[in-house]
């Protein structure tokens, strides 16, 4: 193999690895250990899907529903602030604490 072919293969492997890193995890055990910093490195769609998945998990556990609108936006602001203050924190922990902080304002799950 020529040096050019090796370089092209290496570049292709890096691109494939980066694209794979952009995908959200497939199960809760993987998702729970993603830090805010790692989530921030994801593309916006993957990060949003991950955050929604984790928020739904937290809400189900706590017996509430996260509605669209001002209350859902408030949770989003709390998560953004928490991740800004502690980028090495696990994203799920930050989301769960935000849900817990707004628990009294959230509608109960039926």
Buried (B, 14 or more C-beta within 10 A) or exposed (E): EEEEEEEEEEEEEEEEEEEEEBEBBEEEEEBBEBBBEBBEBBEEEBBEBBBEBBBBBBBEEBEBBBEEEEBBEBBBEBBBEBBEEBBEBBBBBBBBBBBBEBEEEBEEEE
